């Protein structure tokens, strides 16, 4: 099991990257609409933009990040091509905003 922290400029760019890596697929929803779902063995946590941390008086302690963030948990082994297609970034945060439990 491996977790990946991903970041793109927009949600649309993230969805495109996940599909290109083969980690999502289109499915038909209950109402007949097309929905995007993770492939088998993949969990996806879309976080979105990270808000700034502020103190009780509204002063910014830590700036936010307006880019789109998503965490992936792969319970299967990804191919090198899939890993290369993921929009990972460095350095990874020492204290991630949100993690899988």
Backbone as ProteinMPNN parsed JSONL, in Angstrom:
{"seq_chain_A": "XXXXXXXXXXXXXXXXXXXXXXXXXXXXXXXXXXXXXXXXXXXXXXXXXXXXXXXXXXXXXXXXXXXXXXXXXXXXXXXXXXXXXXXXXXXXXXXXXXXXX", "coords_chain_A": {"N_chain_A": [[0.845, -1.166, 0.0], [0.611, 2.161, -0.921], [0.834, 5.647, -0.459], [0.149, 8.643, -2.235], [0.806, 12.044, -2.62], [-0.703, 14.555, -4.358], [-0.672, 17.347, -6.687], [-2.11, 19.914, -8.609], [-2.837, 22.687, -10.83], [-5.557, 23.076, -11.2], [-8.81, 21.55, -10.576], [-9.795, 20.239, -12.802], [-7.442, 19.68, -14.23], [-6.344, 17.833, -12.467], [-8.195, 15.714, -12.581], [-7.846, 14.965, -15.226], [-5.179, 14.086, -15.153], [-5.362, 11.895, -13.388], [-6.997, 10.18, -14.84], [-5.352, 9.779, -17.096], [-3.308, 8.372, -15.898], [-4.557, 6.029, -15.493], [-6.04, 5.578, -13.184], [-8.619, 6.222, -12.702], [-11.959, 5.726, -13.955], [-14.67, 5.975, -16.291], [-18.075, 5.619, -15.391], [-21.512, 4.561, -15.24], [-23.934, 6.429, -13.627], [-26.619, 6.155, -11.177], [-28.721, 7.606, -12.233], [-28.284, 7.483, -14.89], [-26.354, 9.209, -15.78], [-22.928, 10.057, -16.624], [-20.307, 9.202, -14.51], [-17.238, 9.622, -12.683], [-15.107, 7.225, -11.382], [-12.872, 5.638, -9.0], [-10.422, 3.215, -10.065], [-10.192, -0.353, -9.438], [-8.654, -1.068, -6.348], [-7.717, 1.451, -5.769], [-7.897, 4.349, -3.808], [-9.264, 7.567, -3.545], [-8.833, 10.823, -2.389], [-10.032, 13.839, -2.686], [-8.907, 16.952, -1.948], [-8.716, 19.639, -2.624], [-8.294, 23.212, -2.681], [-6.061, 24.47, -0.2], [-6.827, 26.05, 2.744], [-5.66, 29.094, 4.4], [-4.037, 28.975, 7.622], [-5.268, 30.531, 10.45], [-5.036, 32.724, 13.32], [-6.898, 33.377, 16.394], [-7.555, 36.013, 16.058], [-7.65, 36.403, 13.409], [-5.281, 36.7, 12.061], [-2.899, 35.618, 9.694], [-1.299, 32.606, 10.128], [-0.103, 30.48, 8.798], [0.318, 30.482, 5.368], [-2.193, 29.73, 2.875], [-2.793, 27.439, 0.111], [-3.743, 27.825, -3.089], [-3.862, 25.953, -5.108], [-4.986, 22.77, -6.564], [-5.37, 19.922, -4.574], [-4.906, 16.439, -4.1], [-5.108, 13.276, -2.57], [-3.885, 10.006, -3.008], [-4.417, 6.605, -2.392], [-2.866, 3.706, -3.085], [-3.635, 0.445, -3.252], [-2.731, -1.484, -4.725], [0.023, -2.458, -6.801], [1.457, 0.124, -8.593], [2.341, 0.784, -11.998], [5.559, 1.798, -13.342], [5.036, 3.699, -15.346], [2.502, 4.644, -14.656], [3.055, 5.869, -12.207], [4.833, 7.863, -13.025], [3.058, 9.437, -14.484], [1.574, 10.672, -12.527], [0.837, 13.733, -10.837], [2.887, 14.359, -8.76], [4.739, 16.062, -6.149], [7.584, 17.875, -4.91], [9.237, 19.521, -2.247], [7.588, 17.027, -0.24], [4.989, 17.817, 2.092], [5.906, 18.22, 5.536], [4.057, 17.932, 7.496], [1.252, 16.783, 6.453], [-1.796, 18.207, 5.131], [-4.096, 16.619, 5.164], [-4.538, 13.151, 5.741], [-4.81, 9.607, 4.922], [-6.596, 7.488, 7.136]], "CA_chain_A": [[0.0, 0.0, 0.0], [1.419, 3.373, -1.038], [0.094, 6.899, -0.566], [0.736, 9.673, -3.088], [0.266, 13.385, -2.467], [-0.706, 15.124, -5.707], [-1.05, 18.759, -6.769], [-2.218, 20.53, -9.933], [-3.358, 24.05, -10.723], [-7.024, 23.056, -11.187], [-9.458, 20.257, -10.415], [-9.863, 19.631, -14.131], [-6.116, 19.133, -14.532], [-6.162, 16.649, -11.63], [-9.012, 14.639, -13.128], [-7.182, 14.539, -16.459], [-3.971, 13.341, -14.775], [-5.763, 10.613, -12.806], [-7.475, 9.337, -15.939], [-4.181, 9.436, -17.911], [-2.544, 7.364, -15.153], [-5.362, 4.81, -15.407], [-6.509, 5.392, -11.815], [-10.063, 6.445, -12.688], [-12.665, 5.285, -15.156], [-16.045, 6.442, -16.383], [-19.114, 4.648, -15.065], [-22.851, 5.114, -15.363], [-24.581, 6.657, -12.345], [-27.985, 5.637, -11.03], [-29.643, 8.361, -13.085], [-27.854, 7.348, -16.28], [-25.28, 10.154, -16.098], [-21.57, 9.531, -16.547], [-19.557, 9.606, -13.33], [-15.855, 9.156, -12.653], [-14.864, 6.428, -10.178], [-11.521, 5.053, -8.946], [-10.291, 1.829, -10.5], [-10.036, -1.288, -8.319], [-7.405, -0.967, -5.602], [-7.321, 2.851, -5.635], [-8.754, 5.262, -3.05], [-8.963, 8.951, -3.908], [-9.328, 11.847, -1.47], [-9.858, 15.175, -3.249], [-8.842, 17.957, -0.886], [-8.949, 20.96, -3.202], [-7.384, 24.255, -2.21], [-5.809, 24.417, 1.24], [-7.013, 27.403, 3.285], [-4.622, 29.524, 5.335], [-4.301, 28.824, 9.062], [-5.323, 31.855, 11.083], [-5.226, 32.702, 14.775], [-8.224, 33.825, 16.853], [-7.784, 37.393, 15.632], [-7.689, 36.447, 11.95], [-3.943, 36.867, 11.49], [-2.448, 34.407, 9.007], [-0.167, 31.912, 10.746], [0.484, 29.74, 7.687], [-0.456, 30.799, 4.157], [-2.851, 28.622, 2.2], [-2.309, 27.095, -1.225], [-4.951, 27.789, -3.913], [-3.83, 24.87, -6.102], [-5.833, 21.611, -6.261], [-4.642, 18.827, -3.922], [-5.581, 15.148, -4.027], [-4.309, 12.173, -2.045], [-4.204, 8.702, -3.581], [-3.9, 5.41, -1.716], [-2.827, 2.577, -4.01], [-3.561, -0.839, -2.556], [-2.143, -2.344, -5.747], [1.286, -1.887, -7.256], [1.344, 0.917, -9.809], [3.45, 0.631, -12.934], [6.387, 2.998, -13.415], [4.368, 4.669, -16.217], [1.434, 5.268, -13.879], [3.672, 6.75, -11.209], [5.361, 9.018, -13.752], [1.932, 10.266, -14.924], [0.954, 11.358, -11.391], [1.405, 15.055, -10.546], [3.465, 14.444, -7.419], [5.542, 17.274, -5.983], [8.591, 17.859, -3.857], [9.24, 18.525, -1.183], [6.296, 16.713, 0.359], [4.857, 18.518, 3.374], [6.304, 17.443, 6.705], [2.789, 17.648, 8.162], [0.237, 16.912, 5.419], [-3.067, 18.817, 5.522], [-5.006, 15.516, 5.456], [-3.977, 11.847, 5.385], [-5.692, 8.467, 5.114], [-6.517, 6.956, 8.506]], "C_chain_A": [[0.898, 1.239, 0.0], [0.505, 4.576, -1.175], [0.886, 7.877, -1.427], [0.033, 10.988, -2.82], [0.416, 14.077, -3.815], [-1.141, 16.581, -5.681], [-1.055, 19.189, -8.226], [-2.765, 21.941, -9.745], [-4.874, 24.081, -10.625], [-7.549, 21.643, -10.95], [-9.504, 19.51, -11.742], [-8.533, 18.993, -14.518], [-5.859, 17.866, -13.719], [-6.943, 15.477, -12.208], [-8.408, 14.088, -14.415], [-5.963, 13.678, -16.143], [-4.328, 11.962, -14.21], [-6.253, 9.65, -13.878], [-6.302, 8.88, -16.803], [-3.333, 8.359, -17.237], [-3.314, 6.054, -15.018], [-5.907, 4.531, -14.017], [-7.991, 5.691, -11.655], [-10.649, 5.916, -13.983], [-14.067, 5.873, -15.129], [-16.992, 5.29, -16.06], [-20.463, 5.339, -15.24], [-23.476, 5.222, -13.982], [-25.996, 6.11, -12.338], [-28.975, 6.337, -11.948], [-29.26, 8.31, -14.562], [-26.751, 8.312, -16.69], [-23.923, 9.461, -15.994], [-20.89, 10.095, -15.311], [-18.146, 9.041, -13.432], [-15.621, 8.449, -11.324], [-13.434, 5.909, -10.188], [-11.538, 3.633, -9.503], [-10.071, 0.952, -9.268], [-8.662, -1.118, -7.669], [-6.914, 0.451, -5.38], [-8.347, 3.585, -4.789], [-8.296, 6.681, -3.352], [-9.61, 9.885, -2.892], [-9.021, 13.206, -2.085], [-9.949, 16.192, -2.111], [-9.196, 19.334, -1.433], [-7.904, 21.944, -2.726], [-7.236, 24.139, -0.697], [-5.913, 25.831, 1.789], [-5.858, 27.792, 4.208], [-5.034, 29.189, 6.772], [-4.25, 30.217, 9.666], [-5.482, 31.705, 12.586], [-6.606, 33.246, 15.11], [-8.564, 35.239, 16.383], [-7.776, 37.53, 14.106], [-6.348, 36.677, 11.283], [-3.488, 35.55, 10.873], [-1.2, 33.861, 9.691], [0.621, 31.182, 9.661], [-0.334, 30.051, 6.446], [-1.094, 29.544, 3.564], [-2.2, 28.356, 0.853], [-3.538, 26.924, -2.117], [-4.962, 26.674, -4.962], [-4.689, 23.7, -5.633], [-4.978, 20.474, -5.717], [-5.516, 17.584, -3.852], [-4.607, 14.139, -3.451], [-4.814, 10.879, -2.667], [-3.632, 7.63, -2.659], [-4.012, 4.266, -2.713], [-2.643, 1.303, -3.211], [-3.099, -1.924, -3.521], [-0.832, -1.7, -6.15], [1.047, -1.139, -8.566], [2.548, 0.665, -10.701], [4.31, 1.887, -12.894], [5.737, 4.089, -14.277], [3.241, 5.388, -15.472], [2.005, 6.259, -12.871], [4.204, 8.013, -11.873], [4.249, 9.973, -14.167], [1.286, 11.041, -13.776], [1.628, 12.702, -11.125], [1.876, 15.173, -9.098], [4.309, 15.711, -7.341], [6.544, 17.076, -4.869], [8.89, 19.296, -3.458], [7.813, 18.253, -0.709], [6.195, 17.461, 1.692], [5.258, 17.624, 4.544], [5.072, 17.08, 7.546], [1.688, 17.849, 7.103], [-1.059, 17.489, 5.978], [-4.076, 17.744, 5.926], [-4.359, 14.227, 4.984], [-5.043, 10.771, 5.539], [-5.514, 7.924, 6.524], [-6.171, 5.481, 8.476]], "O_chain_A": [[1.82, 1.354, 0.808], [-0.48, 4.539, -1.913], [2.114, 7.937, -1.364], [-1.196, 11.045, -2.794], [1.52, 14.177, -4.353], [-1.873, 17.01, -4.79], [-0.136, 18.879, -8.984], [-3.113, 22.338, -8.632], [-5.433, 25.005, -10.034], [-6.819, 20.664, -11.106], [-9.28, 18.3, -11.796], [-8.504, 17.893, -15.07], [-5.233, 16.928, -14.212], [-6.415, 14.37, -12.315], [-8.454, 12.883, -14.662], [-5.738, 12.656, -16.791], [-3.664, 10.973, -14.523], [-5.962, 8.455, -13.832], [-6.253, 7.718, -17.205], [-2.716, 7.534, -17.911], [-2.786, 5.076, -14.49], [-6.207, 3.382, -13.69], [-8.562, 5.444, -10.593], [-9.943, 5.689, -14.966], [-14.585, 6.224, -14.069], [-16.737, 4.138, -16.414], [-20.532, 6.561, -15.371], [-23.545, 4.237, -13.248], [-26.507, 5.659, -13.363], [-29.953, 5.735, -12.392], [-29.846, 9.013, -15.385], [-26.261, 8.248, -17.818], [-23.791, 8.416, -15.358], [-20.892, 11.306, -15.085], [-17.898, 8.095, -14.179], [-15.903, 9.005, -10.262], [-12.839, 5.753, -11.254], [-12.55, 2.937, -9.42], [-9.796, 1.46, -8.181], [-7.643, -1.034, -8.355], [-5.816, 0.65, -4.861], [-9.548, 3.457, -5.029], [-7.099, 6.964, -3.409], [-10.792, 9.751, -2.577], [-7.886, 13.677, -2.018], [-10.956, 16.267, -1.408], [-9.897, 20.105, -0.777], [-6.776, 21.57, -2.408], [-8.176, 23.756, 0.0], [-5.178, 26.72, 1.358], [-5.161, 26.925, 4.735], [-6.221, 29.127, 7.093], [-3.315, 30.981, 9.428], [-5.993, 30.695, 13.071], [-7.394, 33.543, 14.212], [-9.736, 35.61, 16.32], [-7.883, 38.636, 13.575], [-6.281, 36.833, 10.064], [-3.672, 34.487, 11.466], [-0.188, 34.55, 9.819], [1.848, 31.256, 9.61], [-1.556, 29.901, 6.461], [-0.586, 28.436, 3.737], [-1.19, 28.966, 0.502], [-4.304, 25.979, -1.928], [-5.973, 26.474, -5.635], [-5.076, 23.63, -4.467], [-3.975, 20.102, -6.327], [-6.714, 17.667, -3.58], [-3.425, 14.138, -3.794], [-6.019, 10.682, -2.83], [-2.494, 7.739, -2.201], [-5.11, 3.901, -3.134], [-1.611, 1.106, -2.568], [-3.076, -3.11, -3.19], [-0.602, -0.523, -5.87], [0.506, -1.693, -9.523], [3.641, 0.37, -10.217], [3.841, 2.938, -12.457], [5.871, 5.275, -13.974], [3.049, 6.593, -15.638], [1.483, 7.362, -12.711], [4.042, 9.111, -11.341], [4.458, 11.185, -14.203], [0.526, 11.977, -14.023], [2.854, 12.802, -11.179], [1.351, 15.967, -8.317], [4.562, 16.356, -8.359], [6.375, 16.222, -3.999], [8.795, 20.196, -4.293], [6.946, 19.126, -0.766], [7.21, 17.707, 2.344], [4.985, 16.424, 4.544], [5.052, 16.051, 8.22], [1.246, 18.977, 6.886], [-1.384, 17.29, 7.149], [-4.82, 17.912, 6.892], [-3.703, 14.205, 3.942], [-6.058, 10.985, 6.202], [-4.4, 7.904, 7.047], [-6.059, 4.852, 9.528]]}, "name": "protein", "num_of_chains": 1, "seq": "XXXXXXXXXXXXXXXXXXXXXXXXXXXXXXXXXXXXXXXXXXXXXXXXXXXXXXXXXXXXXXXXXXXXXXXXXXXXXXXXXXXXXXXXXXXXXXXXXXXXX"}
